[in-house]
Amino acid sequence: YVDLLKQENIENEKAKEYLEVLDNKSQRLKKLIEDLVEASKASSGNIKLNKEILNLKELIKQVTGEFEDRFQKRGLEIIFTFPEEDIPIYADGRYMYRVIENLYGNIAKYALDNSRVYVDMIRNGKDVLIAIKNVSKDKLNISADELMQRFVRGDSSRNTEGSGLGLSIARSLTELQGGTFELYLDGDLFKVTIVLPIEEKKKL
């Protein structure tokens, strides 16, 4: 009905303003419902994985390209530290893309303007560690566990356009694929580390 009203020739400026508010709120509600459904599926394991051999470096570069404009508008500079060789993992490409996408979305919304974002990939024996670090624009005077709980609840006090479920979904999707997902806070430094097994038996 909001879409139908938008097609009408409404001349009353106040009515136009109310319609815009309705449109924004309905879109936010739609996003919240979608995120709640995805979070429920991810946390319960009710997701069908289509695993394949993925080039982790290329996957991260692909997501980075998608966020390039958003990062530039905020003055965020991405600093990469990658190993020279390709890192193969056995995972679902769509869901691994979503994990990195959710982390980048968090950075795009909460990182300090005109700051650096560090994306490190380190080979550690049979595993690969991905560390993503940025400085928060807001004070992080709570523990990592408390902050994660706020993301799990989708805490409205954070006053953002998102549902607050992005990191919770990213953690669940990582764990479903045999990885670990840890959140660290040090002052205003926000850091997420993901550890995934390297697929040594199959080539890219």
C-alpha positions as CSV (number, residue, x, y, z in Angstrom):
1,Y,0.0,0.0,0.0
2,V,2.9,2.3,0.6
3,D,4.1,1.6,-3.0
4,L,0.6,2.4,-4.3
5,L,0.5,5.7,-2.4
6,K,3.8,6.6,-3.9
7,Q,2.3,6.3,-7.3
8,E,-0.5,8.8,-6.5
9,N,-0.1,12.5,-7.2
10,I,0.0,13.8,-3.7
11,E,0.5,17.5,-3.4
12,N,0.3,17.9,0.4
13,E,3.9,18.3,1.5
14,K,3.2,17.0,5.0
15,A,1.6,13.8,3.5
16,K,4.6,13.3,1.3
17,E,6.8,13.5,4.4
18,Y,4.7,11.0,6.3
19,L,4.8,8.7,3.3
20,E,8.6,8.8,3.2
21,V,8.7,7.9,6.8
22,L,6.3,5.0,6.2
23,D,8.4,3.8,3.3
24,N,11.7,3.9,5.3
25,K,10.2,2.1,8.3
26,S,8.6,-0.6,6.1
27,Q,11.9,-1.2,4.3
28,R,13.7,-1.5,7.7
29,L,11.1,-3.9,8.9
30,K,11.5,-6.0,5.8
31,K,15.3,-6.1,6.3
32,L,14.8,-7.0,10.0
33,I,12.5,-9.9,9.1
34,E,14.9,-11.2,6.5
35,D,17.8,-11.0,8.9
36,L,15.8,-12.8,11.7
37,V,14.9,-15.6,9.3
38,E,18.6,-16.0,8.2
39,A,19.9,-15.7,11.7
40,S,17.5,-18.5,12.8
41,K,18.5,-20.8,10.0
42,A,22.2,-20.1,10.5
43,S,22.1,-20.6,14.3
44,S,20.0,-23.8,14.0
45,G,22.1,-25.3,11.2
46,N,19.0,-25.4,9.0
47,I,21.0,-24.4,5.9
48,K,22.0,-26.6,2.9
49,L,25.7,-26.1,2.1
50,N,26.9,-26.4,-1.4
51,K,30.6,-26.7,-0.7
52,E,33.3,-26.3,-3.4
53,I,37.0,-25.4,-3.6
54,L,37.3,-21.6,-3.2
55,N,40.2,-19.2,-3.6
56,L,39.9,-17.3,-0.3
57,K,42.1,-14.4,-1.5
58,E,40.0,-13.8,-4.6
59,L,36.8,-14.1,-2.6
60,I,37.9,-11.3,-0.2
61,K,39.1,-9.1,-3.1
62,Q,35.7,-9.6,-4.7
63,V,33.8,-8.4,-1.6
64,T,36.3,-5.5,-1.2
65,G,35.5,-4.4,-4.7
66,E,31.8,-4.3,-3.9
67,F,32.4,-2.0,-0.9
68,E,35.0,0.2,-2.6
69,D,32.6,3.2,-3.1
70,R,31.1,3.0,0.5
71,F,34.6,2.9,2.0
72,Q,35.8,5.8,-0.1
73,K,32.8,8.0,1.0
74,R,33.9,7.4,4.6
75,G,37.6,7.9,3.8
76,L,38.5,4.3,4.8
77,E,41.7,2.9,3.5
78,I,42.0,-0.9,3.2
79,I,45.5,-2.3,4.1
80,F,45.9,-5.9,2.9
81,T,48.5,-8.4,4.1
82,F,48.1,-11.7,2.1
83,P,50.4,-14.6,1.6
84,E,51.9,-14.9,-2.0
85,E,50.3,-18.3,-2.7
86,D,46.6,-18.9,-3.1
87,I,44.7,-20.3,-0.2
88,P,42.2,-23.0,-1.1
89,I,39.3,-23.7,1.3
90,Y,36.4,-26.1,1.0
91,A,33.3,-24.1,1.7
92,D,30.0,-22.7,0.3
93,G,30.9,-19.7,-1.8
94,R,27.6,-17.9,-1.3
95,Y,27.8,-18.1,2.5
96,M,31.5,-17.4,2.8
97,Y,30.8,-14.3,0.7
98,R,28.0,-13.4,3.1
99,V,30.4,-13.7,6.1
100,I,32.9,-11.2,4.6
101,E,30.1,-9.0,3.4
102,N,28.6,-8.8,6.9
103,L,32.0,-7.8,8.4
104,Y,32.5,-5.2,5.7
105,G,29.0,-3.9,6.3
106,N,29.8,-3.5,9.9
107,I,33.0,-1.5,9.1
108,A,31.1,0.7,6.6
109,K,28.7,1.7,9.3
110,Y,30.8,1.9,12.5
111,A,34.4,2.6,11.6
112,L,36.0,5.9,12.3
113,D,36.0,8.2,9.3
114,N,39.3,8.7,7.5
115,S,40.9,5.7,9.2
116,R,42.6,2.5,8.1
117,V,41.1,-1.0,8.0
118,Y,43.5,-3.9,8.2
119,V,42.7,-7.2,6.5
120,D,45.3,-9.9,7.2
121,M,45.5,-13.4,6.0
122,I,48.0,-15.7,7.7
123,R,48.7,-19.4,6.9
124,N,49.1,-21.3,10.2
125,G,49.8,-25.0,9.5
126,K,46.7,-26.6,8.2
127,D,44.5,-23.5,8.9
128,V,44.2,-20.0,7.6
129,L,43.5,-17.1,9.9
130,I,41.8,-14.0,8.6
131,A,42.0,-10.9,10.9
132,I,40.0,-7.8,10.1
133,K,40.7,-4.7,12.3
134,N,39.3,-1.2,12.4
135,V,38.9,1.7,14.8
136,S,35.3,2.4,16.0
137,K,33.9,5.8,15.7
138,D,32.0,5.2,18.9
139,K,33.5,4.3,22.3
140,L,33.6,0.6,22.9
141,N,33.6,0.6,26.7
142,I,32.0,-2.9,27.0
143,S,33.4,-6.4,26.7
144,A,33.4,-8.4,23.5
145,D,30.8,-10.8,24.9
146,E,28.5,-7.9,25.8
147,L,28.9,-6.4,22.4
148,M,28.2,-9.7,20.7
149,Q,25.0,-10.1,22.7
150,R,23.9,-6.7,21.5
151,F,24.4,-7.9,18.0
152,V,22.5,-11.1,18.7
153,R,19.6,-9.2,20.1
154,G,19.6,-6.6,17.3
155,D,19.7,-4.0,20.0
156,S,17.8,-0.9,18.9
157,S,19.7,1.4,21.2
158,R,22.6,1.2,18.7
159,N,20.5,3.6,16.5
160,T,21.5,2.3,13.1
161,E,19.8,1.4,9.9
162,G,20.7,-2.3,10.2
163,S,19.1,-5.1,12.3
164,G,22.2,-5.6,14.4
165,L,22.3,-9.3,13.5
166,G,25.1,-9.2,10.9
167,L,27.9,-10.4,13.1
168,S,25.8,-13.1,14.7
169,I,24.9,-14.4,11.3
170,A,28.5,-14.3,10.2
171,R,29.6,-16.2,13.3
172,S,27.0,-18.9,12.7
173,L,27.8,-19.3,9.0
174,T,31.5,-19.6,9.8
175,E,31.0,-22.2,12.4
176,L,28.6,-24.2,10.1
177,Q,31.5,-24.5,7.7
178,G,34.0,-25.8,10.2
179,G,35.6,-22.5,11.2
180,T,35.9,-20.4,14.3
181,F,34.8,-16.8,14.7
182,E,36.1,-14.6,17.5
183,L,35.5,-10.9,18.4
184,Y,38.1,-8.8,20.2
185,L,37.9,-5.3,21.6
186,D,40.9,-3.3,22.8
187,G,40.0,0.3,23.6
188,D,38.3,1.5,20.4
189,L,40.0,-1.2,18.3
190,F,37.5,-3.6,16.8
191,K,38.9,-6.9,15.6
192,V,37.4,-10.1,14.2
193,T,39.4,-13.3,13.6
194,I,38.2,-16.2,11.5
195,V,40.1,-19.5,11.3
196,L,39.2,-22.0,8.6
197,P,40.8,-25.3,7.5
198,I,42.9,-25.2,4.4
199,E,41.9,-27.7,1.7
200,E,45.2,-29.4,0.9
201,K,43.9,-32.5,-1.0
202,K,42.3,-30.6,-3.9
203,K,43.7,-28.0,-6.1
204,L,42.0,-24.7,-7.2
